[in-house]
Amino acid sequence: MLTPGRYVGAAQQEDDGEPFAEKMARLSAQWRELREEAARLDVAIEANLKELGF
């Protein structure tokens, strides 16, 4: 059987009461913000490495 929960013990989660569409919209927006922050950090890290000669 290829059900992951059978082998790794995935616990049943309680419903948080937030409608699915609202939750997906919130999480999608949060994900996009985090991607933008990651891109900014990548640029800063690259600049720092270049400044250090790497």
N, C-alpha and C positions, 0 to 999 in steps of 0.2 A: 504494500500500500504506500502511495507517495504523498500522503497528507502530512505536511511538516509538523503540525501540532501533535501528531502521534509520537514523534520522536524527540521533540524539544520542549514539550510541556507548555504550549501556548495557553495562557489562562484566559478564561472568559472575562471580557470587560463589561462593566456596567454602562448603560446608556447615560450620557451626560446631559441629555435633554436639549442639546443644541441641534436645531434642524440641519440635516445633511448639507443642503445647498448653502446655508450660511457658514457652516463650518468649513466647507471646501473653499468658499470665497475668501474667508479669513486666512486659512492656511496657505492658499495660493498667493495672496498678497504678501504674507509673511515670507514665503519662499522667494518671491521676486526681490523683496527688500534685501534678504540675506545674500542672494546672488549678486546684487549690485554692490553690496559691502565687500563681498569676496573679490570682486573685480577691482575695486579701489585698493584693497589690501595687496592684491597681486602686483599692481602697478607700484605701490610703495615698496614692497619687498624687492622687486626687480631693480628699482632705483637705488635702494640701499646696497644691494649686491654689486651693482655697477660701480657705485661710489667706492666700495671696498676692493674693487679690482677683480671681481669674479663674474 
